[in-house]
Structures are given as structure tokens and as C-alpha cells.
Amino acid sequence: MHVVTAEQAGRRADVLIASLSGASRSLVARSARSGGILVNGAPVKPSRPLEAGDVVEFEIPQASELVATPEAIPLDLVYEDADVLVVDKPAGMVTHPALGAVDGTLVNAVLAHVEGELPGDALRPGLIHRLDRDTSGLLAIAKNAQSLAALHAAMKRREIEREYLGIVRGVPAHPRGVIEGAIGRDPRNRLRFAIASEGRPAITHYEVRERFAKHAELIFRLETGRTHQIRVHIAASGHPILNDPMYGQKETRFELPGQALHAWRLAFAHPRTGQRMQFEAAPPPAYEHARALVAAS
């Protein structure tokens, strides 16, 4: 229990409790939503401003520590040597452990495959880039520290080429174009991203691969790699990715778990030899089925 002092008056409940408990504000907010924070005996929202003399009671559960552990999950291996691994990630699989997805991820599967450790961040070991859960396709993974450093540097220099196939609603007016717009968190929904002046610069190139009556299949090429970049940019242009539940709309006639987006081509210089390597993975059957449906409509 804590009594709010005059100096603490005006502070948000989550800010004060975070400073008192040492817990993160997100963990405090989660506790508040479950009724674990009381002010003068009543549950409150995390944003509630406090007044001098308020009696604050809180119980913050300890956050479980996330650990990436090996799991025997089948992998679609495209290429492997002593330095690098290229896999074709299925739609519906999360790339690495995070809150809400602590196991069953691509990283868990890769750790079991290599039967050892991978370099880098404990929850994102070996990862050069990521794919959204429901985006399928090619991912490169470094197997040692030297490869990880080399490929991260290549990514920063924009020397890793990534191409995606995506089916969009409607047909863009121009056969090809460039979408530029900084991307940041959507202030109205923290789970979404949006074009925002205070966001990070992002550039997406697109080209119409095939036109249909009410849809089109596009090729996307990334210059930058922001979270949800293609989905945010193309939705802002008025042509959201087909079946995108976050930036478009879910359509039950398609058997896709989410958006019709597939990372089909990947090219980079081998981190040790410098040899140019190129890979291609055909879209999964669910994507091809969706494409056939829009082509026939």
C-alpha cells in the first residue's frame, strides 16, 4: 500500500506504480486490466491521474522470463552450410518467441535443427530479418557470429534483396511505383503501425505482376524493413493485401490464415566467400488457391 504524496500528485497510476515496483509500465497496465491495482479501494485504469492522499494498492505478478529453447518442429530447408541457413517459413508460424508466442516459433525449430547455439540476441538468435506470423516465405539465419555481423552490415547497406508476392484488393492505377512514408506505431491502436511523421523512414517498390477483374498480384521490393511495412504502405495507397485482418478485411472464402503475402525471392552475398546467392520459393497452396479464386471472380 502507498499513499500518494503532494509531489506525486498528477502522475498517472501506471507511471507511479512502475517507479515504486520496478516493473515495466506494460506489466503494470496488464495488472490493472485484471483488477490488480486499486485506488481508494476501487479498480482503476492505468492512465488514471492520482491525487495527494490517494491510497494505492497494487500487486504486480512477476513476468515470466522468455527463453528460446529447441523444439523438434519440421523445417522447410532451402539451403544450409556452415555459415548460413535459408528456410521457407510457413504462414501461421511466429518468427521468434515473444509475449503471446513463447514456443512453436521458427527460432525454436532452428535451434533444434542446428543442435547447438546461434549467435546474437537470446530471443532472436541468428536472425537477419523477420516475417510477420501470417506471411510465408524465405528467411536467412546466420549460424555464427561472423556471419551474423556480415549479414547485418549488408542489410544496413541495403545489399540484401528481398522480393514478395502479394494479392491486393483493386488494381493500382500505375503498373509500377514507389511508396515512401515513415512508419511508426498507430496512436489509436498500439498493435498496428501507420504512416507517421515521427516514424522511421520506409520505402517500398511495387510492380503489377498480373491484373484481375477486382484484384491484382503485385511484386514488392523492400529498401527498408519496418514492421508491417508492405501491409501499411499498400493499404495506405488504397489497395490492402487480400485477407489482411489488420489493415484490410478478413474474408472467410479464402483458406489463408491471414494476408496473402509471400516472401518469394531472397538474394545476398555469402557472408564468408562473398559469392552471390539467390533463392526462390513458390507460394504455398493456400496462396495459390486464393489467387485462383480472384482470377475466376
TILUM-976473 format. One record per residue (C-alpha): residue in one letter; residue number from 1; y, z negated, x. Coordinates in Angstrom, 1 decimal. Last residue first. Layout:
<rs>
R code pos     c2     c3     c1
R    a NUM      Y      Z      X
...
</rs>
This chain:
<rs>
R code pos     c2     c3     c1
R    s 297  -13.8   60.0  -14.1
R    a 296  -16.5   61.6  -12.0
R    a 295  -14.8   61.1   -8.7
R    v 294  -14.0   57.5   -9.7
R    l 293  -17.6   56.8  -10.3
R    a 292  -18.8   58.5   -7.2
R    r 291  -16.4   56.4   -5.1
R    a 290  -17.6   53.2   -6.7
R    h 289  -21.2   54.2   -5.8
R    e 288  -20.2   55.0   -2.2
R    y 287  -18.6   51.6   -1.9
R    a 286  -21.6   49.8   -3.3
R    p 285  -23.9   51.8   -1.0
R    p 284  -22.1   50.6    2.1
R    p 283  -19.5   52.8    3.9
R    a 282  -20.8   54.7    6.9
R    a 281  -20.3   53.1   10.3
R    e 280  -18.6   54.8   13.3
R    f 279  -18.3   53.7   16.9
R    q 278  -16.3   54.9   19.9
R    m 277  -16.4   53.7   23.5
R    r 276  -14.1   54.8   26.3
R    q 275  -15.3   53.6   29.7
R    g 274  -13.2   50.9   31.3
R    t 273  -16.2   49.5   33.0
R    r 272  -15.7   45.8   32.3
R    p 271  -13.8   45.5   29.0
R    h 270  -15.2   48.8   27.6
R    a 269  -12.2   50.8   26.4
R    f 268  -11.8   50.8   22.7
R    a 267  -12.7   52.6   19.5
R    l 266  -13.6   51.5   16.0
R    r 265  -14.3   53.6   12.9
R    w 264  -15.5   52.7    9.4
R    a 263  -13.7   49.5    8.5
R    h 262  -14.4   49.6    4.7
R    l 261  -12.2   48.8    1.7
R    a 260  -13.1   49.0   -2.0
R    q 259  -11.8   45.5   -2.8
R    g 258  -14.1   42.8   -4.1
R    p 257  -17.8   42.1   -4.6
R    l 256  -18.2   45.8   -5.5
R    e 255  -20.5   46.7   -8.4
R    f 254  -17.8   48.5  -10.2
R    r 253  -17.6   48.6  -14.0
R    t 252  -16.2   45.0  -13.9
R    e 251  -12.8   46.0  -12.7
R    k 250  -10.8   43.3  -10.8
R    q 249   -7.1   44.0  -10.6
R    g 248   -4.6   44.7   -7.8
R    y 247   -3.3   42.5   -5.1
R    m 246   -5.7   39.5   -5.4
R    p 245   -8.7   40.9   -7.3
R    d 244   -8.8   44.2   -5.4
R    n 243  -11.1   46.4   -7.5
R    l 242   -9.6   49.6   -6.1
R    i 241   -7.0   49.1   -3.4
R    p 240   -3.5   48.9   -4.8
R    h 239   -1.4   52.1   -5.1
R    g 238    2.2   51.2   -6.0
R    s 237    3.5   51.2   -2.4
R    a 236    3.5   47.4   -2.4
R    a 235   -0.3   47.6   -3.1
R    i 234   -0.7   49.8   -0.1
R    h 233    1.1   47.4    2.2
R    v 232   -0.5   44.2    0.9
R    r 231   -4.1   45.5    1.0
R    i 230   -3.7   47.2    4.3
R    q 229   -2.2   44.0    5.9
R    h 228   -4.5   41.4    4.3
R    t 227   -3.9   39.2    7.4
R    r 226   -1.8   41.0   10.0
R    g 225   -3.4   43.4   12.5
R    t 224   -0.8   45.7   13.9
R    e 223   -0.9   49.5   14.5
R    l 222   -3.6   50.0   11.9
R    r 221   -4.9   53.3   10.8
R    f 220   -5.9   53.8    7.1
R    i 219   -7.8   56.7    5.7
R    l 218   -7.4   57.1    2.0
R    e 217   -9.6   57.9   -1.0
R    a 216   -7.7   58.8   -4.1
R    h 215   -7.7   57.7   -7.7
R    k 214   -6.8   58.9  -11.2
R    a 213   -8.0   62.5  -11.2
R    f 212   -9.5   62.4   -7.6
R    r 211   -7.8   63.2   -4.3
R    e 210   -9.6   63.1   -1.0
R    r 209   -8.8   62.0    2.6
R    v 208   -5.2   61.0    1.9
R    e 207   -3.7   59.7    5.1
R    y 206   -2.3   56.3    5.9
R    h 205   -0.5   54.6    8.7
R    t 204    0.1   50.8    8.6
R    i 203    2.8   48.9   10.5
R    a 202    3.4   45.2   10.4
R    p 201    6.1   43.0   11.8
R    r 200    5.6   39.2   11.2
R    g 199    7.2   37.6    8.1
R    e 198   10.7   36.3    7.7
R    s 197   11.8   39.5    5.8
R    a 196    8.8   39.3    3.5
R    i 195    6.2   41.8    2.5
R    a 194    3.6   39.6    0.8
R    f 193    0.5   37.4    1.5
R    r 192   -1.6   35.6   -1.0
R    l 191   -3.3   32.2   -0.9
R    r 190    0.0   30.4   -0.7
R    n 189    1.1   31.8   -4.1
R    r 188    4.7   31.9   -5.1
R    p 187    6.1   31.8   -1.5
R    d 186    3.8   34.7   -0.5
R    r 185    2.9   34.0    3.1
R    g 184    4.2   36.6    5.5
R    i 183    4.1   40.3    6.2
R    a 182    6.9   42.4    7.8
R    g 181    7.1   45.9    6.3
R    e 180    6.4   49.3    7.5
R    i 179    4.2   51.8    5.7
R    v 178    3.7   55.2    7.4
R    g 177    2.8   58.4    5.6
R    r 176    0.2   61.0    4.8
R    p 175   -0.5   63.3    1.9
R    h 174    2.7   62.3    0.1
R    a 173    2.9   61.4   -3.6
R    p 172    0.1   58.9   -3.3
R    v 171   -2.7   59.3   -5.9
R    g 170   -3.5   56.6   -8.4
R    r 169   -5.6   53.5   -7.8
R    v 168   -6.8   53.3   -4.2
R    i 167  -10.2   53.9   -2.5
R    g 166  -10.2   52.7    1.1
R    l 165  -11.6   54.0    4.4
R    y 164  -10.5   52.1    7.5
R    e 163   -9.7   53.1   11.0
R    r 162   -9.2   50.8   14.0
R    e 161   -8.2   51.9   17.5
R    i 160   -8.0   49.2   20.2
R    e 159   -5.2   50.1   22.6
R    r 158   -2.4   48.4   20.6
R    r 157   -1.2   46.7   23.8
R    k 156   -1.9   43.3   22.1
R    m 155   -5.4   44.5   21.2
R    a 154   -6.0   45.6   24.8
R    a 153   -5.0   42.2   26.1
R    h 152   -7.4   40.5   23.6
R    l 151  -10.1   42.9   24.8
R    a 150   -9.6   42.0   28.4
R    a 149   -9.4   38.3   27.8
R    l 148  -12.5   38.3   25.7
R    s 147  -14.4   40.5   28.2
R    q 146  -13.6   38.1   31.0
R    a 145  -14.5   35.0   28.9
R    n 144  -18.0   36.3   27.9
R    k 143  -19.8   37.8   24.9
R    a 142  -16.8   39.5   23.3
R    i 141  -17.2   40.5   19.7
R    a 140  -16.1   43.8   18.1
R    l 139  -16.1   44.2   14.3
R    l 138  -17.1   47.3   12.2
R    g 137  -17.3   47.4    8.5
R    s 136  -17.1   45.6    5.1
R    t 135  -14.0   44.1    3.5
R    d 134  -15.0   41.4    1.0
R    r 133  -14.5   38.5    3.3
R    d 132  -11.5   39.9    5.0
R    l 131  -12.1   41.4    8.5
R    r 130  -11.3   39.8   11.8
R    h 129  -10.2   40.8   15.3
R    i 128  -11.3   40.2   18.9
R    l 127  -13.7   37.4   18.0
R    g 126  -15.7   35.9   20.8
R    p 125  -15.7   32.4   19.4
R    r 124  -13.7   32.0   16.2
R    l 123  -14.4   28.4   15.2
R    a 122  -14.5   26.9   18.8
R    d 121  -11.8   29.3   20.0
R    g 120  -12.8   31.3   23.0
R    p 119  -16.0   32.3   24.7
R    l 118  -19.5   32.5   23.1
R    e 117  -22.3   30.1   23.6
R    g 116  -26.0   30.6   23.5
R    e 115  -28.9   32.2   21.6
R    v 114  -26.9   35.5   21.4
R    h 113  -28.3   36.1   17.9
R    a 112  -27.9   32.6   16.6
R    l 111  -24.2   32.5   17.7
R    v 110  -23.8   35.9   16.0
R    a 109  -25.1   34.7   12.7
R    n 108  -22.8   31.6   12.6
R    v 107  -19.9   33.8   13.6
R    l 106  -20.6   36.2   10.8
R    t 105  -20.4   33.4    8.3
R    g 104  -23.2   31.5    6.4
R    d 103  -21.5   28.2    7.1
R    v 102  -18.3   26.2    6.6
R    a 101  -16.8   28.6    4.0
R    g 100  -14.4   26.6    1.8
R    l  99  -12.4   25.3    4.8
R    a  98  -13.0   27.7    7.6
R    p  97  -16.0   29.2    9.5
R    h  96  -15.8   32.7   10.8
R    t  95  -16.0   36.3    9.4
R    v  94  -16.8   35.5    5.8
R    m  93  -19.5   37.6    4.3
R    g  92  -19.1   39.3    0.9
R    a  91  -18.8   42.8    2.2
R    p  90  -21.3   43.3    5.0
R    k  89  -20.2   43.2    8.7
R    d  88  -21.3   46.2   10.9
R    v  87  -21.6   44.7   14.3
R    v  86  -20.3   45.5   17.8
R    l  85  -21.3   43.2   20.7
R    v  84  -19.6   43.1   24.1
R    d  83  -20.2   42.1   27.7
R    a  82  -23.9   42.0   28.5
R    d  81  -24.6   45.0   26.2
R    e  80  -24.7   45.5   22.4
R    y  79  -24.1   48.2   19.9
R    v  78  -24.3   48.8   16.1
R    l  77  -26.1   45.6   15.2
R    d  76  -26.5   44.9   11.4
R    l  75  -27.1   41.2   11.6
R    p  74  -29.7   39.1    9.8
R    i  73  -28.8   35.4    9.4
R    a  72  -30.6   32.8   11.5
R    e  71  -27.7   30.3   11.8
R    p  70  -26.1   29.1   15.0
R    t  69  -23.4   26.4   14.5
R    a  68  -19.6   26.8   14.1
R    v  67  -18.2   23.3   13.6
R    l  66  -15.6   22.1   11.1
R    e  65  -14.9   18.4   11.2
R    s  64  -15.0   16.8    7.8
R    a  63  -11.5   15.7    6.8
R    q  62  -11.3   12.0    6.4
R    p  61  -10.5   10.9    2.9
R    i  60   -6.9    9.8    2.3
R    e  59   -6.5    6.8    0.1
R    f  58   -3.0    6.2   -1.1
R    e  57   -0.8    3.6   -2.7
R    v  56    3.0    3.9   -2.8
R    v  55    5.2    1.3   -4.4
R    d  54    8.6    2.7   -5.0
R    g  53   11.4    0.3   -3.8
R    a  52   13.7    3.0   -2.4
R    e  51   13.0    6.2   -4.3
R    l  50   10.5    8.9   -3.6
R    p  49   10.6   12.7   -4.3
R    r  48    7.4   14.1   -5.9
R    s  47    6.2   17.1   -3.9
R    p  46    2.6   15.9   -3.6
R    k  45    2.3   15.4   -7.3
R    v  44    1.9   11.9   -8.7
R    p  43   -0.8    9.6  -10.0
R    a  42    0.7    6.4  -11.6
R    g  41    0.6    2.8  -10.3
R    n  40    4.1    2.6   -9.0
R    v  39    3.4    5.8   -7.0
R    l  38   -0.3    6.6   -6.8
R    i  37   -2.1    9.0   -4.5
R    g  36   -5.9    9.7   -4.7
R    g  35   -5.7   11.4   -8.0
R    s  34   -7.7   14.5   -7.0
R    r  33   -4.6   16.6   -6.7
R    a  32   -3.0   13.9   -4.5
R    s  31   -6.0   13.9   -2.1
R    r  30   -5.7   17.6   -1.7
R    a  29   -2.0   17.3   -1.0
R    v  28   -2.7   14.6    1.6
R    l  27   -5.2   16.9    3.3
R    s  26   -2.7   19.8    3.3
R    r  25    0.0   17.5    4.6
R    s  24   -2.2   16.6    7.6
R    a  23   -3.3   13.1    8.1
R    g  22   -1.5   10.6   10.4
R    s  21   -1.5    8.0    7.6
R    l  20    2.1    7.0    7.5
R    s  19    3.6   10.4    8.6
R    a  18    1.3   12.2    6.1
R    i  17    2.2    9.7    3.4
R    l  16    5.9   10.3    3.9
R    v  15    5.6   14.1    3.8
R    d  14    3.2   14.1    0.9
R    a  13    5.4   11.8   -1.2
R    r  12    8.5   13.9   -0.6
R    r  11   11.4   12.1    1.1
R    g  10   14.4   11.0   -0.9
R    a   9   14.2    7.4    0.0
R    q   8   12.7    6.7    3.4
R    e   7   15.7    5.0    4.9
R    a   6   16.1    2.8    1.8
R    t   5   12.5    1.7    2.3
R    v   4    9.5    2.8    0.3
R    v   3    6.9    0.0   -0.2
R    h   2    3.5    0.8    1.2
R    m   1    0.0    0.0    0.0
</rs>
